[in-house]
Amino acid sequence: MTSAPTAAVEAALGGSVETIERLDGGMVGDVFRVELADGRVTVAKTGEHDLSTEGRMLSSLAAESDLPVPEVYYSDADLLCIEYVEGESTITPAVERDAARQLADLHRVEGRAFGFPFDTLTGPVPQPNPWTERWVPFYRDQRVRSICDRASRAGTLSDELAARVERACADFESLLTEPEAPALLHGDAWRTNLLTDGQRVTAFLDPACYYGHPEIELAYVDWTETFGDAFFDRYRRERGVELAGFFDRRRFVYRLYPLLVHVHLFGGQYRAELAETLGRLGY
């Protein structure tokens, strides 16, 4: 466990630390609430992955959309200092409807292609984002095959599962659809990355952003069971989309990416769930 980064925060923000306390939620690092002697309050994150990328992602979302994200006060590879936002991860039907509205608004922000101006991260895992004209090749090559290759090289994914993933990849053109336009995505919108006041989402945390198909965001919400019917009903109304084919099959194709990430990072139950999802799809 990392010691409190008191000296680093003082150097970064130019003030003396009055109090510092560890917060919950640091799955791949440590998170602290810091009060400075001059009254400023910040959240300081430390970890083993490059935190400057997280800072750039938050700043990009703030610049390109109205999604509520914490302001970035300082970021480098080893330290991220962001705005402290009050709230808990309490999910109510009102929160679900508000999240649907806010993510629908985010998905109206269009990119020039699929990808992002820089490579991003999902947790500590790199997300390559070369600008790509079509969604299906981007998802296949820069998401599923990318993490499949990484996990295979690391020995966290068996050859048998990797071969089944590759058979599915070969059919993505028939399994998936192209969106009307590349949409800006948060990329990691689930319960522990949300702060709410019981009525609305006050902050979306820990993004893994890029321009992609909105359905992959919806599939992640569905897989993590973060939101239910209230969310999807409101999202349908906001975006005017028909999700029947998505719920029947495409959501399971989109589960492959986060499942592979979790297999690589955590193993255990996620290997069985990946195998079950591939079997559901016929691979």
C-alpha positions in Angstrom: 0.0 0.0 0.0 1.4 3.4 -1.0 2.1 5.9 1.7 0.3 9.2 1.7 1.7 11.5 -1.1 1.9 14.6 1.2 5.1 16.0 -0.1 4.2 15.4 -3.8 0.8 17.1 -3.4 2.5 20.1 -1.7 5.0 20.4 -4.5 2.3 20.1 -7.2 -0.2 22.5 -5.7 2.1 24.9 -4.0 0.6 24.7 -0.5 1.0 22.8 2.8 -1.2 19.8 3.5 -3.5 20.2 6.5 -5.1 16.7 6.5 -4.9 13.7 4.2 -7.1 10.6 4.4 -7.4 7.5 2.2 -10.6 7.0 0.2 -12.2 3.8 -1.1 -12.2 3.0 -4.8 -8.5 2.7 -5.8 -8.6 -0.6 -7.7 -5.3 0.0 -9.5 -3.8 2.7 -7.2 -4.5 4.7 -4.1 -6.8 7.6 -3.7 -6.7 10.3 -1.0 -8.8 13.3 0.1 -6.5 16.2 0.8 -7.2 19.4 2.6 -4.6 22.2 2.2 -4.0 24.9 4.8 -5.4 27.5 2.5 -8.8 25.8 2.4 -8.4 24.0 -0.9 -9.6 20.4 -1.1 -8.4 18.0 -3.7 -8.4 14.3 -4.5 -4.9 12.9 -5.0 -4.4 9.7 -6.9 -1.2 7.6 -7.1 -0.6 4.4 -8.9 1.6 2.2 -11.1 0.1 3.3 -14.4 0.6 6.7 -16.1 -1.8 9.1 -14.4 -1.0 11.9 -16.9 -3.2 10.0 -19.3 -6.1 10.0 -16.9 -5.7 13.7 -16.5 -5.7 14.3 -20.3 -8.8 12.1 -20.6 -10.7 14.1 -18.0 -9.6 17.4 -19.5 -10.7 16.2 -23.0 -14.1 15.3 -21.7 -14.5 18.6 -20.0 -13.4 20.5 -23.2 -15.5 18.5 -25.7 -18.7 17.9 -23.7 -20.9 18.9 -20.9 -20.4 15.7 -19.0 -19.7 16.5 -15.3 -16.2 15.4 -14.6 -13.8 16.6 -11.9 -11.5 19.5 -12.8 -7.9 18.6 -13.2 -5.5 20.6 -10.9 -2.3 18.7 -11.7 -1.2 15.6 -13.4 2.0 13.8 -14.2 2.9 10.1 -14.6 2.9 9.5 -10.8 0.3 11.9 -9.4 -3.1 13.2 -10.3 -4.8 16.0 -8.3 -8.5 16.6 -9.2 -11.5 18.4 -7.9 -13.2 16.9 -4.8 -16.8 16.3 -5.6 -19.3 15.3 -2.9 -21.4 12.3 -3.5 -21.8 8.5 -3.2 -22.4 5.7 -5.7 -26.1 5.5 -4.8 -28.2 4.4 -7.8 -31.9 5.2 -7.8 -34.4 5.3 -10.8 -33.9 9.1 -10.8 -30.1 8.7 -11.1 -30.6 6.1 -13.9 -32.7 8.6 -15.9 -30.2 11.4 -15.3 -27.3 9.2 -16.3 -29.2 8.2 -19.5 -29.8 11.8 -20.4 -26.1 12.8 -19.7 -24.7 9.9 -21.6 -27.1 10.5 -24.5 -25.8 14.1 -24.6 -22.2 12.8 -24.6 -23.0 10.5 -27.5 -24.2 13.4 -29.6 -20.6 14.7 -29.6 -19.2 13.4 -32.9 -15.6 12.7 -33.9 -13.9 12.8 -37.3 -13.4 9.0 -37.1 -13.2 6.2 -34.6 -10.3 6.6 -32.2 -9.0 9.5 -30.2 -6.2 12.2 -30.5 -4.1 10.0 -28.2 -3.9 6.5 -26.8 -6.0 6.2 -23.6 -6.3 3.6 -20.8 -8.9 1.4 -19.3 -7.6 1.0 -15.7 -3.9 0.3 -16.3 -4.5 -1.4 -19.7 -3.5 0.7 -22.8 -6.2 1.5 -25.4 -4.7 2.1 -28.9 -6.7 4.8 -30.7 -5.5 5.2 -34.3 -8.1 7.1 -36.3 -10.1 4.5 -38.2 -12.9 5.1 -40.8 -15.1 2.2 -39.8 -16.2 1.0 -36.4 -16.2 -2.7 -36.8 -12.5 -2.9 -37.8 -11.6 -0.5 -35.0 -13.5 -2.6 -32.4 -12.1 -5.8 -33.7 -8.4 -4.8 -34.1 -7.9 -2.0 -31.5 -10.0 -3.3 -28.8 -10.6 -7.1 -28.9 -7.5 -8.3 -30.7 -5.3 -5.8 -28.9 -6.2 -7.0 -25.4 -6.4 -10.6 -26.6 -2.8 -10.4 -27.9 -1.6 -8.6 -24.7 -3.2 -11.2 -22.5 -1.9 -14.1 -24.6 1.7 -12.7 -24.4 1.4 -12.3 -20.7 0.1 -15.8 -20.2 -3.2 -14.6 -18.6 -5.3 -15.9 -21.5 -5.2 -19.6 -22.6 -4.5 -20.5 -26.2 -7.9 -22.2 -26.4 -9.8 -19.1 -25.3 -7.7 -16.9 -27.6 -8.6 -19.1 -30.6 -12.3 -18.9 -29.8 -12.0 -15.1 -29.5 -10.3 -15.0 -32.9 -13.1 -17.1 -34.5 -15.6 -14.6 -33.2 -13.5 -11.7 -34.5 -13.6 -13.2 -38.0 -17.4 -12.7 -37.9 -17.7 -9.2 -36.4 -18.7 -7.8 -39.8 -21.9 -9.8 -39.7 -22.4 -9.6 -35.9 -22.1 -5.8 -35.5 -23.5 -2.7 -37.1 -21.9 0.7 -38.0 -23.2 3.7 -36.1 -24.4 6.9 -37.9 -21.3 8.7 -36.7 -18.4 8.2 -34.2 -19.6 9.2 -30.8 -17.7 10.4 -27.8 -17.7 7.7 -25.1 -16.8 7.8 -21.4 -15.7 4.2 -21.7 -15.9 3.0 -18.1 -19.3 4.2 -16.8 -20.2 1.9 -14.0 -21.2 2.2 -10.4 -17.9 2.8 -8.7 -17.0 5.5 -11.3 -20.1 7.6 -10.5 -20.8 10.1 -7.8 -24.5 10.8 -7.2 -26.7 12.7 -4.8 -29.6 10.2 -5.1 -31.2 12.3 -7.9 -28.5 12.9 -10.5 -25.0 12.0 -11.3 -22.7 14.7 -9.9 -19.5 13.4 -11.5 -18.3 10.7 -13.9 -14.9 9.5 -12.8 -12.0 7.4 -14.2 -12.8 7.6 -18.0 -11.5 5.3 -20.7 -12.6 7.7 -23.5 -12.5 7.5 -27.2 -14.9 8.0 -30.2 -16.8 4.8 -30.9 -20.2 3.2 -31.1 -22.6 4.2 -28.3 -23.7 0.6 -28.1 -20.4 -0.4 -26.5 -21.1 2.1 -23.6 -24.6 0.6 -23.2 -23.3 -2.9 -23.2 -20.9 -2.1 -20.5 -23.7 -0.5 -18.4 -25.7 -3.7 -19.0 -22.8 -6.1 -18.2 -21.9 -4.4 -14.9 -25.6 -4.2 -14.0 -25.1 -0.5 -13.1 -28.4 0.6 -14.5 -31.6 -1.2 -15.5 -34.9 -0.4 -17.2 -35.2 3.2 -16.1 -31.9 4.0 -17.8 -32.5 2.2 -21.0 -36.1 3.5 -21.4 -34.8 7.1 -21.0 -31.9 6.5 -23.3 -34.2 5.2 -26.0 -36.4 8.3 -25.7 -33.3 10.6 -25.7 -31.6 9.1 -28.7 -34.6 7.6 -30.6 -32.8 4.2 -31.1 -34.2 0.7 -31.3 -32.2 -1.7 -29.1 -33.9 -5.0 -29.8 -31.1 -6.4 -31.8 -28.6 -5.0 -29.3 -30.2 -6.9 -26.4 -30.6 -10.1 -28.4 -27.0 -10.4 -29.5 -24.8 -7.4 -29.9 -24.4 -6.7 -26.2 -22.7 -10.0 -25.8 -20.2 -9.3 -28.6 -19.4 -6.0 -26.8 -18.9 -7.9 -23.5 -15.9 -9.6 -25.0 -13.7 -6.5 -24.6 -14.2 -5.8 -20.9 -14.2 -9.5 -20.2 -10.8 -9.9 -21.8 -9.5 -6.9 -19.9 -10.8 -8.4 -16.6 -9.4 -11.9 -17.5 -6.0 -10.2 -18.1 -6.1 -8.2 -14.8 -7.9 -10.5 -12.5 -8.4 -14.0 -14.0 -10.6 -16.2 -11.8 -14.3 -16.0 -12.6 -13.8 -13.9 -15.6 -12.3 -16.8 -17.6 -15.4 -18.8 -17.1 -17.6 -15.8 -18.0 -15.6 -15.2 -21.1 -16.0 -18.9 -22.1 -19.8 -18.7 -21.4 -20.2 -15.5 -23.5 -18.3 -17.0 -26.4 -20.5 -20.1 -26.1 -23.7 -18.0 -26.1 -22.5 -16.4 -29.4 -21.7 -19.8 -30.9 -17.9 -19.9 -30.7 
